[in-house]
Amino acid sequence: MTLSLGSLLSSVQAQMDAIPYLPFGLQVFGALSLATAISGTLSFVFSNFVRPGISLKKFGASKGAWAVVTGASDGIGREFAIQLARAGFNVLLAARNQAKLDAVVADIAKVASAVQTKTFVIDFASADDAKWEALLGELKPIEVGVLVNCVGVSHEFPTDFVDTSEEELNTIVGVNVSATLRVTSLIAPAMVSRKKGLILNMGSFAGASPTPMLAVYSGSKAFLRTWSDALSAELTPKGITVEHVNTYFVTSAMSKIRRPSLFIPTPKAFVRSVLAKLAPGTVTPYWSHALVGAAMALAPPQAVLGYVHSLQKDTRRRALAKRARLAKQE
Ligand SMILES: NC(=O)c1ccc[n+]([C@@H]2O[C@H](COP(=O)([O-])OP(=O)(O)OC[C@H]3O[C@@H](n4cnc5c(N)ncnc54)[C@H](OP(=O)(O)O)[C@@H]3O)[C@@H](O)[C@H]2O)c1
């Protein structure tokens, strides 16, 4: 049986006439979808490219306040220490290696000779109570205006959870979760008393997008995201800004990526974007990371999960091949 276009259209029209409110309903649905798309796009453009960030002056820059940076001897933390010193904060730098911390202090002296610096050697995976007491002793006499919870560790390379060593998973949770909570609970109460302070928690796209084969790291960053957003709601009325800094790849020892690209900035460019766009809640400050985040939010979650899993399988395959090559050379 053949149906002409004319008779098909009249049959559709007849069915629409049978449901009197259908054309109106479709128009409302179309208008709402368009309005949602337009407002989503405008809010994305505003928050990523237009909205001015909160000024560091609000947190005591150049007025004697300190910035405490964990994981300050390398990568993103090192750059936070340098840029916050340049902005006029005295800086307390914490990490495991005294020589690396001293090198950062020397770099700070070159760009911000007027600020004071302190270093504190600590292994956040295994610090005992005496070490935490010593840290408290360093913090008590100073006014901390900014806390950057930057320290973070990931898996040596992508591995299924069942094959992850107990030591590795304890280190990841100990550093990324427990130590971050403990440092924050040493510093936040004094910020609340002064009604002033900025807490930056370094997140990761792995916290928003479940990452197979980095499952413990991914879960620890999901914890940071949820905790930060809840803490932000608690502390905003008390005058404290809590920001969860959401990030995709940055060149560093952890990412094992050396060459920057459009989507992978250097720590210097990345930290500059963070400090220019300070705001409470979850922020994706680097412009191309925000585009990646928007694309991931629009894609079906199962497709993102499958893509991320295949990326990790590929990374593991290359890491194992490199390990085998190195073993042959020995
Ligand atoms: N780079 C990326 O692509 C990327 C992407 C998403 C999120 N992030 C997040 O950004 C943050 C910084 O990453 P990054 O790439 O800058 O890492 P990184 O270059 O490996 O630097 C890590 C820093 O943490 C310190 N650290 C490591 N383990 C420690 C421990 N147990 N106790 C005390 N300090 C320790 C290291 O110094 P010592 O070795 O001297 O102790 C170093 O200063 C992390 O939270 C990470 O999850 C990074």
PDBQT file of the ligand as one rigid body, heavy atoms in Angstrom, charges set to zero:
ROOT
HETATM    1  N1  LIG A 401      48.366  17.430  37.480  1.00  0.00    +0.000 N 
HETATM    2  C1  LIG A 401      47.156  17.080  37.097  1.00  0.00    +0.000 C 
HETATM    3  O1  LIG A 401      46.904  16.788  35.911  1.00  0.00    +0.000 OA
HETATM    4  C2  LIG A 401      46.031  17.076  38.095  1.00  0.00    +0.000 A 
HETATM    5  C3  LIG A 401      44.740  16.823  37.622  1.00  0.00    +0.000 A 
HETATM    6  C4  LIG A 401      43.699  16.807  38.518  1.00  0.00    +0.000 A 
HETATM    7  C5  LIG A 401      43.923  17.082  39.859  1.00  0.00    +0.000 A 
HETATM    8  N2  LIG A 401      45.183  17.316  40.291  1.00  0.00    +0.000 N 
HETATM    9  C6  LIG A 401      45.380  17.546  41.733  1.00  0.00    +0.000 C 
HETATM   10  O2  LIG A 401      46.235  18.645  41.948  1.00  0.00    +0.000 OA
HETATM   11  C7  LIG A 401      46.986  18.454  43.144  1.00  0.00    +0.000 C 
HETATM   12  C8  LIG A 401      48.458  18.689  42.880  1.00  0.00    +0.000 C 
HETATM   13  O3  LIG A 401      48.877  17.794  41.875  1.00  0.00    +0.000 OA
HETATM   14  P1  LIG A 401      50.256  17.965  41.079  1.00  0.00    +0.000 P 
HETATM   15  O4  LIG A 401      49.993  17.475  39.722  1.00  0.00    +0.000 OA
HETATM   16  O5  LIG A 401      50.804  19.315  41.306  1.00  0.00    +0.000 OA
HETATM   17  O6  LIG A 401      51.139  16.867  41.845  1.00  0.00    +0.000 OA
HETATM   18  P2  LIG A 401      52.726  16.749  41.985  1.00  0.00    +0.000 P 
HETATM   19  O7  LIG A 401      53.428  17.577  40.967  1.00  0.00    +0.000 OA
HETATM   20  O8  LIG A 401      52.995  15.300  42.053  1.00  0.00    +0.000 OA
HETATM   21  O9  LIG A 401      53.019  17.404  43.414  1.00  0.00    +0.000 OA
HETATM   22  C9  LIG A 401      52.549  16.788  44.576  1.00  0.00    +0.000 C 
HETATM   23  C10 LIG A 401      53.019  17.553  45.780  1.00  0.00    +0.000 C 
HETATM   24  O10 LIG A 401      52.539  16.893  46.954  1.00  0.00    +0.000 OA
HETATM   25  C11 LIG A 401      53.651  16.536  47.789  1.00  0.00    +0.000 C 
HETATM   26  N3  LIG A 401      53.347  15.252  48.401  1.00  0.00    +0.000 N 
HETATM   27  C12 LIG A 401      53.102  14.070  47.777  1.00  0.00    +0.000 A 
HETATM   28  N4  LIG A 401      52.862  13.111  48.686  1.00  0.00    +0.000 NA
HETATM   29  C13 LIG A 401      52.964  13.701  49.904  1.00  0.00    +0.000 A 
HETATM   30  C14 LIG A 401      52.822  13.227  51.239  1.00  0.00    +0.000 A 
HETATM   31  N5  LIG A 401      52.552  11.937  51.512  1.00  0.00    +0.000 N 
HETATM   32  N6  LIG A 401      52.987  14.090  52.252  1.00  0.00    +0.000 NA
HETATM   33  C15 LIG A 401      53.291  15.383  52.018  1.00  0.00    +0.000 A 
HETATM   34  N7  LIG A 401      53.428  15.899  50.776  1.00  0.00    +0.000 NA
HETATM   35  C16 LIG A 401      53.275  15.057  49.732  1.00  0.00    +0.000 A 
HETATM   36  C17 LIG A 401      54.854  16.480  46.841  1.00  0.00    +0.000 C 
HETATM   37  O11 LIG A 401      56.058  16.815  47.494  1.00  0.00    +0.000 OA
HETATM   38  P3  LIG A 401      57.072  15.770  48.173  1.00  0.00    +0.000 P 
HETATM   39  O12 LIG A 401      57.208  14.630  47.222  1.00  0.00    +0.000 OA
HETATM   40  O13 LIG A 401      58.300  16.585  48.356  1.00  0.00    +0.000 OA
HETATM   41  O14 LIG A 401      56.431  15.405  49.465  1.00  0.00    +0.000 OA
HETATM   42  C18 LIG A 401      54.512  17.642  45.905  1.00  0.00    +0.000 C 
HETATM   43  O15 LIG A 401      54.855  18.860  46.514  1.00  0.00    +0.000 OA
HETATM   44  C19 LIG A 401      46.642  17.050  43.643  1.00  0.00    +0.000 C 
HETATM   45  O16 LIG A 401      45.671  17.143  44.651  1.00  0.00    +0.000 OA
HETATM   46  C20 LIG A 401      46.065  16.379  42.414  1.00  0.00    +0.000 C 
HETATM   47  O17 LIG A 401      45.157  15.363  42.750  1.00  0.00    +0.000 OA
HETATM   48  C21 LIG A 401      46.256  17.317  39.442  1.00  0.00    +0.000 A 
ENDROOT
TORSDOF 0
